[in-house]
Each structure stands twice: as C-alpha cells, then as structure tokens.
Amino acid sequence: MSVAMLNLTEVVLNGLMAGIMYALVALGFVLIFKASGIFNFAQGVMALFAALTLVGLQTGQVPFAHLINAIFGTNIHHFGWTLPAFLAVILTLCVMVAFAWAFEALVLKHLVNQEPIILFMATIGLAYFLEGFGDLLWGADIKAINLGIPSGGSFWWEDVTREWAPEGSDYWGMYIDKLDVVATVVAIVLVTSLTLFAQYTRMGRALRAVADDHQAALSVGISLRTIWVVVWSIAGFVALVAGVMWGAKSGVQFSLSLIALKALPVLILGGFTSIPGAIVGGLIIGVGEKVAEFYIGPLVGGAIENWFAYVVALVFLLFRPQGLFGERIIERV
C-alpha cells in the first residue's frame, strides 16, 4: 500500500473516532427531542456537570468547599478518602437521576403542552444554572478523570501498519488513540441498547407517544411526568458517558460544555429524531473535517476543522432540513 493511501486511511480512521465522540453528545439531544419534543440546550452543560460530579465524588472533594471556606474562614477541600471508580460512577448516575426528577418536578410539570420555544428557553436557563451550580459545588479548576481508561497511541497498531508501507519508505505507522477506540466500543453498545429500548419496549413506545402529542398520551393513561423523568435520566446517563470520554481526553474544565456546539451539525445531518442518525451524522462530520483539514487546510492556512461542520450543516438545511434520517414533517392547512 502506498504511503499516500496509508496517510488517507489514518486520517479517515481518526475522523471516524472523532465523529463517535461528537455523536456521544448528540445522542443526549436526540433522546430528549425524540421523547418530549424539547431541544435541550443544556446537554453540553449536563456532560460537564456529570464529569465534575464524578471527579468530585471519586477524589473525596468537599462540596461547596470554596463557599464554606469563604464564609467560615476554614481551609477544607477534601475528606481524605477516595472512592473506587465503579462506585463513583454509580453515585454520579444517582445524582443525574435526582437532577432529572428535580427538573421535572420544579420546571417541566408546569410547562405541559406549552409552545416549544418556551420549553427551549427553560433549557437555556437550566444550562446557565447548572454551570454556575457546578462551579459552586466543585470549583472551577481543571480536573483529571482517573477511571483506568487507556489513552495515548497504540504502539502495536503503529508496528502493524508500518509493515504495510513499501519497503524503504519513510513511514512510521498509523497513530490511533486508545481512548478513541474505547469510546467507539462504548458508543456502539450504547446506540444498540438505546435503539432496542426505543423500538421494542413498552416504555420506548410510550416515549414516542408523548413526543407526538402530550394530551393524547395523557388521555390513554401514559404518565407524562414519569416519561419525562425517565428520558431525562437516560439523557443524564448519556451525558455522563460523554463527559467521561471528553474529560478523559482533554480534562474536566468548563470549556467542556462547548462540545454541544459540535453536536449541532451532527444533529442537522442525522436528524433530530434518529438515534442511528446521530452516529452517522457524527461519522460524516468527523471524517469530513479531518480529510478537509489534511488536504485543503495547508492551501488555505488551516483551521478548517473549526468551521467545516457548520458549512456542511448549512448545506443540509438548504436542501434536506430534516436530515438524513429525520422524519419529514407534513402540515396540512
């Protein structure tokens, strides 16, 4: 295989891995929109909050430590113990479920059958609240996630791919991050599970019924409040997975909430109501921006990755606004 083809293969593989990371965030948007018709602006902040909570619980950090120290003049930061990774994940998941219950009880139940824009504005308020609350609760310093997830390049893969190059060529093998491989496996399992849940379980059918019409779902005995708690809890779990993967890659910091912006083009491509579409859209964006950066970037000064996804999304909005897998909306007037 020629060196040029090997380089292209490496770029595509890394693009697929990056696309999976984008898709993990997009999944949370799809789940909530599919089940309740709400575009959850707070999904990126939920991923940040879940990652902050996980690190705080695992390291034994004292909640509201900075606030307590400022009020009482103390100097406490940690309890002096650490939790096993598995227990920290379980407790964080419990926190996200409690958050889903609280948001439904305090906000969503008062907005039944309201206009979508009102629900959207509620999620904007939620995003800013969670960001500030996370800062007060766990502090704003950059944190590292330690769950034993492998990271860094795979020397085995480099050795294997070096053998594919022509003899005598100056080729050192493909670089593949082991963290991206783990994220790919996790995403495959997650998407498969969520697709089966949505299509073949009674709760999944109830989720779709609520999305179609709140009042009709209530009239046939479906508990709207229960459905919203369930779907926001699942979205919280997805946010936890995305927060862990992105946090392990770049550190848990408040800029992590901006990953939601990368998920928007993914949603536009895949469709706001399709779980598999989130994955396909993520793969298209990931591969497209890596290939464009590799081949076109040097000609225009680079930084194509920063805007490529949004240009592709704009083209889709012009010619196929429902996305590749989204449901075409037909209104009769």
C-alpha positions in Angstrom: 0.0 0.0 0.0 1.4 3.4 -0.9 2.3 6.0 1.8 -0.4 8.4 0.4 -3.1 5.7 0.8 -1.8 4.9 4.3 -2.0 8.6 5.3 -5.5 8.8 3.9 -6.5 5.7 5.8 -5.1 7.1 9.0 -6.9 10.4 8.5 -10.2 8.6 7.9 -9.8 6.3 10.9 -9.1 9.3 13.2 -12.1 11.1 11.7 -14.3 8.2 12.5 -13.1 8.2 16.1 -13.6 11.9 16.4 -17.1 11.5 14.9 -18.0 9.0 17.6 -17.1 11.5 20.3 -19.3 14.1 18.7 -22.1 11.5 18.4 -22.0 10.7 22.1 -23.0 14.3 22.8 -25.6 14.4 20.1 -27.3 11.3 21.5 -28.5 13.2 24.5 -30.1 15.8 22.3 -31.8 13.1 20.2 -33.2 11.3 23.2 -34.9 14.3 24.8 -36.1 15.7 21.5 -37.5 12.3 20.4 -39.4 11.7 23.6 -40.6 15.2 24.6 -40.1 17.5 21.6 -37.7 19.7 23.6 -34.4 20.8 22.2 -32.2 20.6 25.3 -29.7 23.5 25.1 -28.3 22.2 28.4 -27.0 18.9 27.2 -23.4 20.0 26.9 -23.5 21.5 30.4 -25.1 18.3 31.7 -22.0 16.4 30.4 -19.8 18.9 32.2 -21.7 18.7 35.4 -21.7 14.9 35.3 -17.9 14.8 34.8 -17.4 17.3 37.6 -19.5 15.3 40.0 -17.8 12.1 39.1 -14.3 13.6 39.8 -15.5 15.3 42.9 -17.0 12.1 44.4 -14.1 9.9 43.4 -11.5 12.2 44.9 -13.4 12.9 48.1 -13.8 16.6 47.4 -15.9 18.5 49.9 -18.9 20.0 48.1 -19.2 23.8 48.2 -15.7 23.9 49.7 -14.8 27.3 48.4 -18.1 28.8 49.6 -17.7 27.2 53.1 -14.1 28.5 53.4 -15.1 32.0 52.3 -17.9 32.2 54.8 -16.3 30.5 57.8 -12.7 31.2 57.2 -11.8 27.5 57.1 -9.4 25.7 54.8 -11.1 22.4 53.9 -11.0 20.9 50.5 -11.1 17.1 50.7 -12.5 14.4 53.1 -9.2 12.5 52.9 -10.6 9.4 51.1 -11.2 8.3 47.5 -13.9 6.1 46.0 -13.4 3.2 43.6 -14.2 4.2 40.1 -17.2 1.9 39.8 -18.8 3.3 43.0 -18.2 6.8 41.9 -19.9 6.2 38.5 -22.9 4.7 40.3 -23.2 7.6 42.7 -22.9 10.1 39.8 -25.6 8.3 37.9 -27.8 8.6 41.0 -27.1 12.3 41.1 -28.1 12.7 37.5 -31.4 10.8 38.1 -32.1 13.0 41.1 -31.4 16.0 38.9 -33.9 14.7 36.3 -36.6 14.2 39.0 -36.0 17.7 40.4 -36.1 19.4 36.9 -39.3 17.6 36.1 -40.9 18.5 39.5 -39.8 22.1 39.6 -40.0 23.1 35.9 -41.4 20.6 33.3 -44.6 19.8 35.1 -45.6 23.4 34.9 -44.9 23.5 31.1 -47.1 20.7 29.9 -48.4 21.4 26.3 -46.6 24.7 26.1 -45.0 26.0 22.9 -41.6 24.5 22.0 -39.9 27.9 22.3 -41.0 28.1 26.0 -39.5 24.7 26.7 -36.4 25.6 24.8 -36.0 28.8 26.9 -36.3 26.7 30.0 -33.4 24.5 29.0 -31.3 27.7 28.4 -32.0 28.7 31.9 -31.1 25.2 33.1 -27.8 25.4 31.2 -26.7 28.6 33.0 -27.9 27.4 36.3 -26.1 24.1 36.1 -22.9 25.8 35.0 -23.0 28.2 38.0 -24.1 25.4 40.4 -21.3 23.1 39.2 -18.8 25.9 39.8 -20.1 26.5 43.4 -20.3 22.8 44.1 -16.9 21.5 42.8 -14.8 24.6 41.9 -13.6 25.9 38.5 -10.1 24.3 38.4 -9.2 21.8 35.7 -9.6 18.2 36.9 -8.4 14.9 35.6 -10.5 11.8 35.4 -8.9 8.6 36.6 -11.1 5.6 35.6 -8.4 3.4 34.2 -9.4 4.2 30.6 -6.4 3.6 28.4 -5.2 6.6 26.4 -2.3 7.5 24.1 -1.2 6.0 20.9 -1.2 2.3 20.2 2.3 1.1 19.6 1.0 -2.3 18.5 -1.1 -0.6 15.7 1.9 1.5 14.7 4.1 -1.6 14.3 1.4 -3.4 12.4 0.7 -0.6 9.9 4.4 0.1 9.4 4.6 -3.3 7.8 2.0 -2.2 5.2 4.3 0.5 3.7 6.5 -0.1 0.7 10.0 -1.3 1.7 12.4 1.5 2.2 9.8 4.2 2.6 10.0 6.7 5.4 6.7 5.7 7.1 6.4 5.2 10.9 2.9 3.7 11.2 -0.6 5.0 11.9 -1.4 6.8 15.1 -4.7 5.7 16.8 -5.6 6.9 20.3 -6.7 4.0 22.5 -9.2 6.3 24.2 -10.9 6.9 20.9 -11.1 3.1 20.4 -12.8 2.7 23.8 -15.2 5.5 23.0 -16.1 3.7 19.8 -16.9 0.5 21.5 -18.9 2.3 24.2 -20.9 4.2 21.6 -21.7 1.1 19.6 -23.0 -0.6 22.8 -24.9 2.5 23.8 -26.6 3.1 20.5 -27.6 -0.5 20.1 -29.1 -0.6 23.6 -31.0 2.7 23.1 -32.3 1.7 19.7 -33.6 -1.6 21.0 -35.1 0.2 24.1 -36.9 2.8 21.9 -38.3 0.3 19.4 -39.1 -2.9 21.4 -40.0 -1.9 24.9 -43.3 -0.6 26.3 -41.5 2.4 27.8 -39.9 3.2 24.5 -43.3 3.2 22.7 -44.6 5.4 25.5 -41.7 7.8 24.9 -42.7 8.1 21.2 -46.3 8.6 22.1 -45.5 11.5 24.4 -43.4 13.1 21.7 -46.3 13.0 19.2 -48.9 14.6 21.4 -48.8 15.3 25.2 -52.5 15.5 25.7 -53.3 12.3 23.6 -50.6 10.4 25.6 -52.2 11.6 28.9 -55.7 10.5 27.6 -54.6 6.9 27.1 -53.1 6.6 30.6 -49.4 7.4 29.9 -47.9 9.3 32.8 -46.2 12.3 31.2 -44.3 13.1 34.4 -42.9 9.6 34.6 -41.9 9.6 31.0 -40.0 12.9 31.4 -38.2 11.7 34.4 -37.1 8.5 32.6 -36.0 10.3 29.4 -34.1 13.0 31.3 -32.4 10.3 33.4 -31.3 8.4 30.3 -30.1 11.7 28.8 -28.2 12.2 32.1 -26.5 8.8 31.7 -25.6 9.6 28.1 -24.2 13.0 29.3 -22.1 11.1 31.9 -20.6 8.8 29.3 -19.9 11.8 27.0 -18.4 13.8 29.9 -16.2 10.9 30.9 -14.8 10.4 27.4 -14.3 14.0 26.6 -13.0 14.7 30.1 -10.5 11.9 29.9 -9.4 13.3 26.5 -9.0 17.0 27.4 -9.5 17.3 31.1 -12.7 18.3 33.0 -12.9 22.0 32.6 -15.8 24.5 31.9 -15.0 24.7 28.2 -16.2 21.1 28.1 -19.8 22.5 27.9 -19.0 23.9 24.4 -18.9 20.4 22.9 -22.6 20.8 22.5 -21.9 23.3 19.7 -20.1 20.5 17.8 -23.1 18.3 18.2 -25.5 20.7 16.4 -24.2 20.0 12.9 -24.3 16.3 13.8 -28.0 16.6 14.6 -28.7 18.6 11.5 -27.1 15.9 9.3 -28.5 12.8 11.1 -31.9 14.2 12.1 -33.2 15.3 15.5 -35.3 12.2 16.0 -33.0 9.4 14.9 -30.6 7.6 17.3 -28.7 5.9 14.5 -28.7 9.2 12.6 -26.7 10.8 15.5 -24.0 8.2 14.9 -24.0 8.5 11.1 -24.0 12.3 11.3 -21.1 12.2 13.7 -19.1 10.0 11.5 -19.7 12.2 8.4 -18.7 15.3 10.3 -15.7 13.6 11.9 -14.3 12.2 8.7 -15.2 15.2 6.6 -13.4 17.8 8.8 -10.3 15.6 9.2 -10.0 14.9 5.5 -10.6 18.6 4.6 -8.0 19.7 7.2 -5.5 17.3 5.8 -5.9 18.1 2.1 -7.3 21.6 1.9 -6.0 23.0 5.2 -2.4 23.6 4.0 -3.8 25.5 1.0 -5.9 28.0 3.0 -3.9 28.3 6.2 -5.5 25.6 8.2 -8.3 25.7 10.9 -10.8 24.2 8.6 -12.0 21.9 11.4 -13.4 25.0 13.2 -16.0 25.8 10.6 -16.3 22.8 8.2 -19.1 21.1 10.1 -21.2 24.3 10.1 -20.9 24.7 6.4 -22.0 21.2 5.8 -24.9 21.7 8.2 -25.9 24.9 6.3 -26.0 23.0 3.0 -28.2 20.3 4.6 -30.6 23.0 6.0 -31.0 24.3 2.4 -31.7 21.0 0.7 -32.7 18.5 3.4 -33.7 20.3 6.6 -35.0 17.1 8.3 -31.5 15.4 8.0 -30.6 12.0 6.5 -32.8 10.0 8.9 -35.1 12.6 10.4 -38.9 12.4 9.9 -40.3 14.7 7.2 -42.9 17.0 8.9 -46.0 17.5 6.7 -48.5 20.0 7.9 -52.0 20.3 6.3 -53.5 23.7 6.3 
